Amino acid sequence: MARGLLVLGLAAGVPVLLPAAPAAAHNSLTGSDPKNGARVATAPKRIELRFLASPAPATTKITVTGPDNVPATEGAPTFAGNRVSVPFTPGAAGLYIVAYRIGSADGHPVSGEVRFTLTTGTAAAPPSTSAAPPSAAPGTPAASPTTSAASPTPAADEADDDGGTGWLWAVAVAVALVALGGGLLLRRRSARR
């Protein structure tokens, strides 16, 4: 009888300890090209994101922005299984942010971003040879425009609605079942003596 309870406790606890199949719930990013945090000297022609499950084109949105929030992609994304790629239009050297939002099989949207730095950019447009602004006095050098690069705000690679605490509950339930089974087994042994 005690062995039966122990086997029952283990049989109930083992499935709880095993990780659930992620494809049945939330989709997630598994890789990218360029990789998150990469520093690249040669601009890629396309940016590729790889996901755990195939994203649905109807619920997938991908944007690429470069320094000063300048859009850096033209054209629609291309889907191939669990891979999505977008054409890349490089601009100035600096930080590029690839933001994505996809739907999951359970209906919850998953969003995140991949950041990479382009170390060499396209040449800046030559300065205009037009006359100085009317407010500048003759012979006074024209004020040069200042560029303010927006400081990147740190963001999580992936945002999710449940906060990722589901596995903690699963472990707590498994520990409780094992403790209950062990307690019953010890109680049976002490009752036999």
Backbone bond lengths (Angstrom), bond angles and torsions (degrees), N, CA, C in turn:
res aa  C-N    CA-C-N  psi(-1)  N-CA   C-N-CA  omega(-1)  CA-C   N-CA-C  phi
1 M - - - 1.448 - - 1.519 110.87 -
2 A 1.343 115.71 -44.09 1.466 119.64 -179.22 1.521 110.49 -65.17
3 R 1.333 116.01 -39.09 1.465 119.12 178.07 1.522 110.42 -64.59
4 G 1.303 115.96 -36.95 1.463 120.20 178.55 1.519 111.34 -62.52
5 L 1.347 115.84 -42.31 1.471 119.33 177.89 1.526 111.42 -65.57
6 L 1.330 116.07 -39.84 1.454 119.67 179.37 1.529 110.50 -64.50
7 V 1.325 116.45 -44.62 1.466 120.69 178.56 1.523 110.06 -62.65
8 L 1.321 117.11 -41.34 1.456 121.22 178.71 1.524 111.08 -63.17
9 G 1.336 115.79 -42.96 1.474 119.95 178.37 1.519 111.46 -63.04
10 L 1.324 116.09 -43.68 1.465 119.39 178.83 1.526 111.45 -66.74
11 A 1.326 116.36 -40.64 1.466 119.95 179.79 1.522 110.79 -63.28
12 A 1.311 117.18 -35.15 1.468 120.37 178.45 1.518 111.39 -77.24
13 G 1.330 117.50 -31.73 1.462 120.85 -175.61 1.511 114.83 -83.23
14 V 1.333 117.65 -33.55 1.462 120.78 -176.63 1.533 112.15 -61.01
15 P 1.340 120.09 -47.17 1.459 118.12 179.34 1.528 112.88 -62.15
16 V 1.313 117.15 -29.21 1.461 120.24 179.37 1.525 109.90 -70.50
17 L 1.337 116.43 -36.03 1.458 119.72 -179.17 1.520 112.94 -73.98
18 L 1.324 117.07 -28.52 1.457 119.86 179.95 1.523 109.56 -72.33
19 P 1.326 117.79 140.13 1.459 119.00 179.84 1.523 111.47 -67.49
20 A 1.312 114.42 144.02 1.461 119.39 176.85 1.512 109.51 -72.11
21 A 1.303 117.13 154.99 1.459 121.43 177.86 1.523 108.51 -68.18
22 P 1.342 118.87 113.97 1.443 121.05 -176.57 1.522 113.35 -61.58
23 A 1.331 117.80 -28.55 1.458 119.29 -177.62 1.520 111.50 -65.86
24 A 1.335 116.64 -21.83 1.455 119.50 -179.36 1.517 111.30 -78.19
25 A 1.308 117.98 -12.43 1.459 120.36 -177.55 1.516 110.09 -122.78
26 H 1.308 116.35 -108.74 1.457 120.76 -175.09 1.522 111.97 -86.51
27 N 1.319 115.04 140.83 1.454 120.62 172.19 1.524 106.32 -81.47
28 S 1.314 117.93 159.01 1.457 120.13 178.20 1.520 109.82 -153.43
29 L 1.308 115.29 158.40 1.458 122.53 178.29 1.520 108.86 -75.46
30 T 1.341 117.05 131.19 1.465 120.74 178.34 1.522 112.63 -110.15
31 G 1.328 117.78 -14.11 1.454 120.12 179.13 1.510 110.94 176.99
32 S 1.326 115.15 169.90 1.459 120.06 179.70 1.520 109.29 -154.73
33 D 1.315 114.48 162.27 1.455 121.41 174.86 1.523 107.46 -137.56
34 P 1.323 118.42 108.78 1.461 130.24 4.22 1.534 111.68 -69.43
35 K 1.331 114.82 157.84 1.453 120.94 -179.65 1.530 110.43 -70.99
36 N 1.323 115.60 156.75 1.453 120.89 177.09 1.528 109.31 -62.07
37 G 1.323 117.01 128.55 1.458 122.25 179.83 1.519 114.58 85.56
38 A 1.329 117.93 -0.12 1.468 121.19 -177.15 1.529 111.53 -69.09
39 R 1.326 114.92 153.77 1.467 122.66 171.70 1.518 105.55 -116.45
40 V 1.334 117.12 116.77 1.453 120.80 -176.12 1.524 109.71 -119.65
41 A 1.337 115.46 139.05 1.458 120.58 179.14 1.525 110.75 -92.19
42 T 1.315 116.84 -33.91 1.462 121.34 179.98 1.520 108.64 -104.94
43 A 1.313 115.69 123.72 1.467 120.33 -177.99 1.523 110.71 -68.43
44 P 1.330 117.83 131.82 1.466 119.75 176.42 1.526 110.29 -73.04
45 K 1.318 116.86 156.22 1.468 120.73 177.17 1.530 110.44 -77.40
46 R 1.342 115.47 -30.80 1.468 121.01 -179.41 1.521 108.70 -137.30
47 I 1.315 115.67 155.10 1.458 121.89 173.62 1.521 106.65 -111.34
48 E 1.329 115.83 130.32 1.463 120.36 -176.86 1.521 110.11 -116.00
49 L 1.330 115.64 134.93 1.462 122.88 173.80 1.524 107.59 -116.71
50 R 1.342 116.62 135.65 1.461 121.63 178.66 1.535 108.34 -115.52
51 F 1.333 115.22 133.81 1.453 120.94 -176.63 1.517 110.81 -119.02
52 L 1.330 116.20 164.74 1.457 122.61 178.97 1.525 110.61 -64.67
53 A 1.321 116.48 -41.04 1.467 121.94 178.70 1.522 108.79 -127.01
54 S 1.300 116.64 161.86 1.462 120.72 -179.51 1.528 110.32 -67.25
55 P 1.324 117.69 122.05 1.468 119.90 178.15 1.528 110.79 -76.90
56 A 1.313 116.04 148.20 1.462 121.51 177.90 1.526 109.21 -82.90
57 P 1.326 117.90 128.82 1.467 119.74 -179.50 1.528 113.23 -56.46
58 A 1.330 117.60 -33.05 1.463 120.22 -176.92 1.523 112.59 -68.51
59 T 1.336 118.17 -26.38 1.469 120.57 -177.44 1.525 113.10 -111.85
60 T 1.322 117.36 14.14 1.454 121.23 -178.18 1.523 110.41 -105.76
61 K 1.333 115.87 129.90 1.462 121.00 176.32 1.521 107.69 -133.03
62 I 1.336 116.02 126.29 1.461 121.84 179.92 1.522 108.56 -129.84
63 T 1.329 116.30 129.39 1.466 121.54 175.70 1.522 108.79 -126.56
64 V 1.320 115.56 148.35 1.460 121.37 177.19 1.521 106.94 -127.51
65 T 1.328 116.20 124.71 1.463 120.43 177.19 1.512 109.27 -126.64
66 G 1.324 114.72 146.09 1.449 121.16 -179.91 1.516 111.25 -107.48
67 P 1.325 116.66 -161.97 1.454 120.34 178.25 1.531 110.86 -54.64
68 D 1.313 116.83 144.40 1.464 124.32 -178.25 1.528 112.01 60.37
69 N 1.333 117.70 27.20 1.471 123.60 178.41 1.522 113.96 58.12
70 V 1.315 117.26 31.51 1.458 122.04 178.19 1.529 108.48 -80.54
71 P 1.354 119.04 126.36 1.464 120.34 178.17 1.536 110.85 -58.30
72 A 1.333 115.67 139.60 1.465 120.20 -176.50 1.518 111.99 -127.61
73 T 1.316 117.20 30.52 1.452 120.17 176.18 1.516 109.44 -145.89
74 E 1.309 114.94 146.31 1.459 121.79 175.43 1.513 106.92 -135.23
75 G 1.302 116.63 138.97 1.458 119.91 178.08 1.509 112.38 99.01
76 A 1.308 114.35 167.47 1.463 122.14 -176.99 1.527 110.52 -84.72
77 P 1.332 116.51 153.81 1.462 119.50 175.32 1.522 111.57 -67.86
78 T 1.319 115.59 153.16 1.452 122.67 177.11 1.525 107.92 -111.17
79 F 1.331 117.26 132.12 1.463 122.74 -177.45 1.522 109.64 -109.07
80 A 1.346 116.15 133.32 1.464 122.45 175.34 1.520 107.60 -144.10
81 G 1.329 116.61 93.71 1.461 120.44 -177.53 1.511 110.43 66.25
82 N 1.337 115.67 -122.60 1.461 119.49 179.92 1.534 112.71 -93.21
83 R 1.325 116.80 13.15 1.472 121.88 -178.82 1.522 110.42 -111.23
84 V 1.332 114.45 139.84 1.458 121.40 175.68 1.521 106.50 -129.71
85 S 1.323 116.40 131.04 1.466 118.97 177.52 1.514 109.45 -128.25
86 V 1.335 114.35 148.39 1.463 121.27 178.40 1.521 107.84 -128.88
87 P 1.345 116.95 144.56 1.459 118.96 177.13 1.526 110.40 -65.94
88 F 1.331 116.52 142.85 1.463 121.87 -178.10 1.515 109.80 -111.18
89 T 1.317 116.14 128.23 1.459 122.84 176.29 1.526 107.48 -112.80
90 P 1.335 117.80 97.30 1.458 119.38 -175.43 1.526 112.10 -69.40
91 G 1.301 113.94 150.60 1.462 121.10 176.01 1.515 108.98 -126.67
92 A 1.309 115.75 -131.84 1.458 121.57 -179.31 1.527 110.46 -68.27
93 A 1.325 114.86 158.05 1.459 119.63 174.39 1.521 108.73 -65.52
94 G 1.315 116.35 144.52 1.457 120.27 178.38 1.512 112.15 147.00
95 L 1.321 115.11 -163.09 1.452 122.58 -176.09 1.521 111.46 -81.09
96 Y 1.336 116.17 131.38 1.458 122.95 175.74 1.528 107.68 -117.45
97 I 1.325 115.78 136.41 1.459 121.15 -178.13 1.522 109.04 -119.60
98 V 1.330 115.54 122.94 1.461 122.52 176.73 1.527 106.23 -103.51
99 A 1.320 117.08 106.61 1.466 121.61 -179.88 1.518 109.06 -99.25
100 Y 1.336 116.13 137.99 1.463 119.76 179.30 1.528 110.03 -133.07
101 R 1.322 114.25 153.92 1.468 122.55 173.52 1.519 106.53 -145.39
102 I 1.343 115.47 120.32 1.453 120.72 -178.79 1.518 109.10 -131.02
103 G 1.320 116.48 159.47 1.452 121.40 175.72 1.518 110.32 -90.42
104 S 1.322 116.49 154.35 1.461 122.04 176.37 1.519 109.27 -106.32
105 A 1.305 115.26 166.30 1.464 120.08 178.93 1.520 111.23 -61.95
106 D 1.354 116.91 -29.08 1.459 119.78 -179.95 1.524 112.24 -87.78
107 G 1.331 117.34 3.85 1.459 121.17 175.71 1.519 115.15 93.90
108 H 1.327 118.25 -11.68 1.458 120.46 179.68 1.529 110.15 -80.94
109 P 1.329 118.19 131.83 1.457 119.54 176.71 1.531 110.71 -75.13
110 V 1.307 115.30 145.36 1.459 122.09 177.25 1.520 106.85 -121.51
111 S 1.321 116.18 131.14 1.459 118.86 179.94 1.520 109.29 -134.28
112 G 1.295 115.39 159.29 1.452 121.81 179.32 1.506 109.76 -176.85
113 E 1.304 115.49 -170.27 1.460 119.28 178.76 1.510 111.12 -152.10
114 V 1.318 114.11 156.53 1.457 123.47 175.70 1.522 105.05 -120.18
115 R 1.332 116.28 133.13 1.468 121.01 179.98 1.522 109.16 -118.70
116 F 1.311 115.22 135.49 1.459 119.49 173.08 1.520 108.38 -143.30
117 T 1.325 116.08 159.81 1.457 121.45 -178.37 1.517 109.57 -113.40
118 L 1.316 115.33 126.95 1.461 121.67 174.02 1.523 106.22 -91.90
119 T 1.341 116.73 116.97 1.467 119.48 -173.91 1.521 112.88 -83.15
120 T 1.327 117.93 -21.00 1.462 121.01 175.23 1.514 107.53 -127.64
121 G 1.305 116.83 130.37 1.459 120.33 -177.99 1.508 111.52 -116.46
122 T 1.325 114.79 -174.96 1.457 120.16 177.47 1.519 108.93 -74.08
123 A 1.304 115.05 155.80 1.466 119.60 -179.72 1.523 109.75 -65.30
124 A 1.321 114.77 142.70 1.463 119.54 178.49 1.520 109.07 -70.83
125 A 1.322 116.49 152.50 1.460 121.25 178.34 1.525 108.75 -63.97
126 P 1.361 117.73 140.56 1.456 118.94 -179.74 1.527 109.82 -64.00
127 P 1.347 116.95 147.86 1.454 119.57 -178.76 1.525 110.86 -63.66
128 S 1.294 114.63 148.67 1.462 121.44 -178.24 1.520 109.70 -69.94
129 T 1.333 116.72 141.91 1.467 120.66 178.93 1.523 110.80 -98.51
130 S 1.330 116.78 19.60 1.460 119.68 179.57 1.517 110.21 -72.73
131 A 1.304 115.22 165.60 1.463 121.27 -177.84 1.521 109.70 -64.69
132 A 1.336 114.36 160.05 1.456 120.53 178.38 1.524 109.14 -64.31
133 P 1.341 118.05 153.72 1.446 119.95 179.54 1.527 110.94 -59.02
134 P 1.338 116.92 150.77 1.446 120.22 -176.44 1.521 113.49 -58.58
135 S 1.330 119.70 -25.42 1.453 120.69 -177.41 1.521 112.14 -77.22
136 A 1.340 118.32 -15.58 1.457 120.58 -179.26 1.520 109.62 -82.35
137 A 1.303 115.17 137.69 1.467 120.39 179.34 1.514 109.24 -75.19
138 P 1.351 118.06 148.30 1.466 119.61 178.57 1.527 110.05 -58.43
139 G 1.328 115.26 137.90 1.456 120.54 178.66 1.524 112.74 86.39
140 T 1.320 118.16 -7.96 1.458 121.66 178.39 1.521 108.28 -92.20
141 P 1.310 117.31 129.68 1.461 117.84 179.56 1.523 110.30 -63.76
142 A 1.333 114.33 140.99 1.462 119.95 179.19 1.522 109.53 -68.52
143 A 1.310 115.78 142.50 1.454 120.47 178.73 1.516 109.17 -68.59
144 S 1.293 114.85 133.83 1.466 117.94 179.20 1.520 108.75 -82.90
145 P 1.329 115.25 138.72 1.463 117.22 179.82 1.518 110.06 -66.96
146 T 1.289 115.51 141.21 1.462 119.29 177.61 1.514 108.27 -95.47
147 T 1.288 113.54 142.82 1.463 117.90 178.19 1.506 107.19 -107.81
148 S 1.284 115.95 129.97 1.461 119.82 177.66 1.518 107.81 -113.31
149 A 1.296 114.75 113.08 1.455 119.26 177.89 1.511 107.94 -83.41
150 A 1.283 115.67 129.26 1.454 119.50 178.41 1.514 108.51 -67.53
151 S 1.306 116.10 130.37 1.454 118.31 179.43 1.510 108.71 -73.24
152 P 1.320 115.82 132.41 1.460 117.85 -177.78 1.517 110.15 -67.94
153 T 1.294 115.49 137.31 1.455 120.07 176.79 1.513 108.21 -94.60
154 P 1.317 116.76 133.36 1.458 117.28 -179.89 1.515 110.27 -65.96
155 A 1.303 114.43 140.14 1.458 119.60 178.89 1.506 108.58 -139.42
156 A 1.300 115.50 155.21 1.461 120.31 177.58 1.516 108.57 -68.95
157 D 1.335 116.75 148.17 1.454 119.62 176.82 1.517 111.12 -63.34
158 E 1.269 115.25 -30.64 1.449 118.07 -178.17 1.509 109.30 -149.24
159 A 1.341 116.39 132.39 1.460 121.13 177.89 1.514 108.33 -107.93
160 D 1.302 115.77 143.33 1.446 120.38 -178.74 1.510 108.41 -142.37
161 D 1.325 116.38 155.61 1.449 121.01 -174.99 1.516 113.93 -75.00
162 D 1.352 119.24 -33.23 1.456 120.08 -172.02 1.520 113.54 -89.44
163 G 1.313 119.71 -4.52 1.451 121.78 178.10 1.520 113.83 74.14
164 G 1.319 119.52 0.70 1.458 121.86 175.74 1.514 114.62 73.92
165 T 1.333 119.81 23.15 1.452 121.35 -177.84 1.513 113.24 -96.83
166 G 1.307 118.59 1.60 1.463 121.56 -179.35 1.519 113.15 -59.75
167 W 1.316 117.53 -37.31 1.456 120.01 -178.44 1.522 111.40 -68.60
168 L 1.345 117.91 -28.68 1.463 120.02 177.41 1.528 110.79 -64.23
169 W 1.327 115.92 -41.07 1.460 119.86 177.30 1.522 110.50 -63.55
170 A 1.323 116.81 -41.07 1.465 120.43 -179.50 1.524 110.68 -62.53
171 V 1.311 117.72 -42.00 1.464 121.44 179.11 1.527 109.89 -66.07
172 A 1.343 117.02 -41.80 1.467 120.29 180.00 1.529 111.14 -62.11
173 V 1.325 117.18 -41.96 1.459 120.62 178.83 1.524 110.29 -65.21
174 A 1.337 117.32 -42.12 1.465 120.84 -179.84 1.527 110.78 -63.02
175 V 1.330 117.56 -43.20 1.463 121.03 179.51 1.528 110.14 -63.47
176 A 1.337 116.44 -41.36 1.461 119.90 179.14 1.529 110.93 -63.19
177 L 1.334 117.61 -41.60 1.471 120.62 179.17 1.522 111.72 -65.35
178 V 1.329 116.56 -42.04 1.466 119.70 179.40 1.526 109.90 -66.22
179 A 1.325 117.93 -41.47 1.466 121.17 178.48 1.525 110.86 -63.47
180 L 1.319 116.58 -41.19 1.463 120.99 178.60 1.526 110.47 -63.44
181 G 1.323 116.58 -45.93 1.462 120.14 178.25 1.512 111.84 -62.47
182 G 1.337 117.10 -42.78 1.468 120.91 178.63 1.514 111.52 -64.95
183 G 1.343 116.68 -40.31 1.465 120.26 178.77 1.516 111.74 -63.73
184 L 1.325 116.61 -42.88 1.463 120.06 178.31 1.526 111.44 -64.18
185 L 1.318 116.67 -39.03 1.465 120.63 178.88 1.522 110.71 -64.14
186 L 1.323 118.56 -44.99 1.465 121.85 179.00 1.526 110.98 -64.80
187 R 1.310 116.55 -37.88 1.467 120.82 179.73 1.535 110.33 -64.18
188 R 1.335 116.11 -42.07 1.471 120.30 178.96 1.518 111.22 -64.07
189 R 1.334 116.72 -42.21 1.475 120.16 -179.34 1.523 111.17 -64.86
190 S 1.340 116.44 -41.30 1.465 118.48 -179.43 1.519 111.24 -71.27
191 A 1.325 118.25 -27.62 1.471 121.11 178.10 1.520 111.03 -72.37
192 R 1.323 118.62 -28.59 1.453 122.17 -179.96 1.521 111.70 -73.44
193 R 1.298 119.03 -25.83 1.475 122.45 -176.19 1.453 111.78 -78.85
